[in-house]
Amino acid sequence: MKRLLTMLALGAPVLALAAITAENFHWSRPLEGAPVTQTTVAAVPLDAGLFAATADDFRDLRLLNDAGGETARAVEKVRAVRQHVVRRPVAAQLIALKELPENRIEAEFELTATNAVADGLAVATPLRDFQHTIRVEGSRDGAEWTALVADAPLFDYSRYMDLRQLEVKLPASACRRFRLTISNITGEQALPLTRLMTQTGGAGGSLEQRTVDVKRQTFRVDRVSFWRNETVDGAAEEVRTDWPLTGFTVERDAKERTTLVTIPTGRLPLNRLTLEFAERNFSRAVSVELPAVRNGVAAWSGCGSAHLLNVELPGYAKRDLEINFGEVRAEKIRLVLHDGDNPPLTLKAVTGSGPTWRALFLAEPGRGYRLLYGAAELDAPRYDLDAVLAPARRGLKPVEWKLGAPVENKTYKPAGAPLGWLNSSWTFGAAIVLMLLVLGALLLRAGKTAGQHLDDTKPGG
């Protein structure tokens, strides 16, 4: 038994993993900040260079003090309470409604609440496919009127695309009464189909005449609602960072009628892309894809989609060129623009956006610190710093430190160096098999010895 314990003790170092040291990390960054006079919560924002070389969950992000000791750190998304504008309804009543010459109507409204103000109005109608203009005048007493909005467009182009404009923003004023004048109330509109009439005969041969079906439509207003804007404090929201993404490549897939855009993203934490095109007045579907491996072959996997819109028409403009998706960290992202029968678009610029990340730690007086990273084979550390900071997290205002220049470790070795090869599942399994073989040999030998002893003790032996 003593020999068995001795052999197991000799095999134990094979299973032990060497302690983590600074040489086990590919990169280090000194932390720079004002000296502290007492234990202070410090924050360090993470940058593009650090994102490029760290694991997805930051398991390899470690902090050492100038005495070589490991310091607990927490990694979190930066959040802040932001103010935002909320639209509140404003009660109003219709005072007068009348028809005017030149195919117009006039409606007068008064705000009913005391000291109420209006920042805008909306016209509700069930109609589709129309275009009108609205003029808005304001008054404090109903006697003197001031032009607030001149000839704002009201339209619905749903026959061609999903465009509808029925809101009017008002300039700041103390007006309580508003007079709305809507023009072209009854208008003629051409139907989308035409009739082709062919007439033959005469010296000139056949005569072709084209006529257009026309309908008359009277604009119907169900109601006019007023609103005011109120600025309120919202819940804590993620602070975002924008990253210009350059070096993208564009290729055309004529067979699939798509445009493929491959964008290097350097493992930045992204959940939004904003595109800029040379063209205007387009509506285009787009898919977002990430690198993947299927059956050992490099491929692409979808992670989101959107519909891009860029419209600039007289009196109306709308841009929706953002693509939102779940947060990812990848070396590159591919966009698939579904062109259909439309000509391909010319992509000018791409901006990536995502949450801002930072590392928190407790800075001690007289201590210096450096951040180590670039060792993805490490297990995630288990610190209690998150629990310590939790009670004060909402009002927490840490001192701001910053990252120094990156320093590459030229003698980088995986964790466990110089016997880094021991840090693998194969070595661990081999060690177990070796110990089982040794244990089996010892048991077999012990069995033979016991058998021989029994033979020697038999009568007449």
CORFEN-V339514 format. One line per field, one symbol per residue. ss: DSSP state (~ for helix, > for strand, _ for the rest). burial: 1 if it has 16 or more other ideal C-beta (glycine too) atoms within 10 Angstrom, else 0. A space follows every 10 residues. Layout:
BEGIN
ss: ???
burial: ???
END
This chain:
BEGIN
ss: _~~~~~~~~~ ~~~~~_____ _~~~__>>>> >>_______> >>>>>__~~~ ~~~_______ _>>>>____> >__>>>>_>> >>>>>>>>>> _>>>>>>>>> ___>>>>>>> >________> >>>>_____> >>>>>>>>>_ _____>>>>> >>>>>>____ ___>>_>>>_ ______>>>> >>>__>>>>> >>>>>>>>>_ ______>>>> >>>>>>>>__ __>>>>>>>> >>>>>>>>_> >>>>>___>> >>>____>>> >>>>_____> >>>>>>>___ _>>>>>>>>> >>>>__>>>> >>>>>>>>>> >>>__>>>>> _>>>>>>>__ _>>>>>>>__ ______>>>> >>>>>_>>>> >>>_____>> >>>_______ ____~~~~~~ ________>> >>>>>>>>__ _________~ ~~__~~~~~~ ~~~~~~~~~~ ~~~~~~~~~~ ~~~~~~~___ _
burial: 0000001000 0000000101 0001111110 1010010001 1111110001 1111100111 1111100000 1111100100 0000000001 0100000000 0001101111 1000001111 1010100001 1111111110 0000100110 0101111000 0010110101 0000111111 1110100000 0000000000 0000000000 0000000010 1001111100 0000000100 1010100100 0000000111 1110111111 1111101000 0001011111 0000000001 0011010111 1000000000 1010100111 0111111110 0001101001 0111111111 1110000011 1111100100 1000100010 0000000100 1010010010 0011111000 0110000000 1000100100 0000000000 0000000000 0
END
